[in-house]
Amino acid sequence: TKFGSRLFQHGNVQYSREEFHHYQGSVFANCAIPPFFNNRHLCDLTALPDLDTEQIRVQKKIQGYLNRLYEIGVTMFRIDAAMCIYPASLGQLLQDMPLDYVYQEYYADLFYLEKHTMSDAIEI
């Protein structure tokens, strides 16, 4: 299927295998969550390939998409799995957006060992 292949195309925007988190030396595989002790920022949650939001070109593509949504009237976003994106990367994605409201999905009980991430996410 098109899901899980580490390739994604939406309209004119296409993400290549290199633009997803992956093992060094293999663009076809990555670490997984569960188990929940794996790095939730870099591993695939429940076998869903994860865009590498630390890459500038990935950030630019996402920002372009968010800007297009804003241009058609969207002024609020709900970001699923925001807790799986490094807070600094999420901040980069949203810094220039003139949004009224951004809601980030975060389950503190699930990742109780990373309290610093929750405080970072609140400050974005």
C-alpha positions as CSV (number, residue, x, y, z in Angstrom):
1,T,0.0,0.0,0.0
2,K,1.0,3.6,-0.2
3,F,1.1,3.8,3.6
4,G,4.3,2.6,5.3
5,S,6.4,2.9,2.1
6,R,8.4,5.9,3.2
7,L,7.2,7.8,0.1
8,F,4.4,10.4,0.2
9,Q,2.9,12.7,-2.3
10,H,0.2,15.3,-1.7
11,G,-0.6,17.6,-4.6
12,N,2.6,19.0,-5.9
13,V,4.6,18.1,-2.8
14,Q,6.4,14.9,-2.6
15,Y,8.5,13.5,0.3
16,S,11.3,11.1,-0.6
17,R,12.6,8.2,1.6
18,E,15.5,10.4,2.7
19,E,13.0,12.9,4.2
20,F,11.7,10.4,6.7
21,H,13.5,9.3,9.9
22,H,15.4,6.1,9.1
23,Y,18.3,4.0,10.2
24,Q,21.7,5.3,9.1
25,G,22.6,3.5,6.0
26,S,19.0,2.3,5.2
27,V,16.2,4.5,4.0
28,F,13.8,1.6,4.1
29,A,13.7,1.0,7.9
30,N,13.6,2.8,11.2
31,C,13.3,2.1,14.9
32,A,9.8,1.6,16.2
33,I,7.5,2.6,19.1
34,P,6.4,0.6,21.0
35,P,8.6,-0.2,22.9
36,F,8.1,3.2,24.6
37,F,11.7,3.4,25.7
38,N,12.8,4.1,22.1
39,N,13.3,7.7,21.1
40,R,9.8,9.1,20.4
41,H,11.2,12.0,18.3
42,L,13.1,9.8,15.9
43,C,11.3,6.4,15.8
44,D,8.1,5.5,14.0
45,L,5.0,5.4,16.2
46,T,3.0,2.2,15.7
47,A,4.7,1.5,12.3
48,L,3.8,4.9,10.8
49,P,6.8,6.4,8.9
50,D,7.8,9.7,10.5
51,L,8.9,12.8,8.5
52,D,12.3,14.1,9.6
53,T,11.2,17.5,10.8
54,E,14.7,18.4,11.7
55,Q,15.6,18.7,8.0
56,I,15.2,22.3,6.7
57,R,13.8,21.1,3.4
58,V,11.1,19.1,5.2
59,Q,10.3,22.1,7.4
60,K,9.9,24.3,4.3
61,K,7.5,21.8,2.6
62,I,5.4,21.6,5.8
63,Q,5.5,25.4,6.2
64,G,4.3,25.8,2.6
65,Y,1.4,23.4,3.2
66,L,0.5,25.3,6.4
67,N,0.6,28.6,4.6
68,R,-1.7,27.3,1.9
69,L,-4.2,26.3,4.6
70,Y,-3.9,29.7,6.1
71,E,-4.5,31.4,2.7
72,I,-7.8,29.5,2.3
73,G,-9.0,30.6,5.8
74,V,-7.7,28.1,8.3
75,T,-6.6,30.1,11.5
76,M,-6.3,27.3,14.0
77,F,-4.4,23.9,14.0
78,R,-4.5,20.8,16.0
79,I,-1.2,18.9,15.7
80,D,-1.5,15.2,16.2
81,A,1.5,13.5,17.9
82,A,3.1,16.9,18.6
83,M,4.8,15.1,21.5
84,C,6.7,13.1,18.9
85,I,8.3,16.1,17.3
86,Y,11.3,17.9,19.0
87,P,9.9,21.1,20.5
88,A,12.6,23.2,18.7
89,S,11.5,21.7,15.3
90,L,7.9,22.3,16.0
91,G,8.7,25.9,16.9
92,Q,10.5,26.3,13.6
93,L,7.5,25.0,11.7
94,L,5.1,27.4,13.4
95,Q,7.3,30.5,14.1
96,D,6.1,32.6,11.1
97,M,2.5,31.4,11.1
98,P,-0.1,34.2,12.0
99,L,-2.4,31.6,13.8
100,D,-5.1,32.3,16.3
101,Y,-4.7,29.0,18.1
102,V,-2.5,25.9,18.0
103,Y,-3.4,22.8,20.0
104,Q,-0.7,20.2,20.5
105,E,-1.5,16.6,21.3
106,Y,0.6,15.5,24.3
107,Y,0.0,12.6,26.8
108,A,2.2,13.4,29.8
109,D,1.5,10.0,31.5
110,L,2.8,8.1,28.5
111,F,6.2,9.8,28.6
112,Y,6.6,10.7,32.2
113,L,10.4,10.5,32.1
114,E,10.6,13.5,29.8
115,K,9.1,16.3,31.8
116,H,11.4,18.9,30.1
117,T,9.7,18.2,26.7
118,M,6.3,19.0,28.1
119,S,7.5,22.4,29.4
120,D,9.3,23.1,26.1
121,A,6.1,22.3,24.2
122,I,4.0,24.6,26.3
123,E,6.3,27.5,25.6
124,I,6.1,27.2,21.8
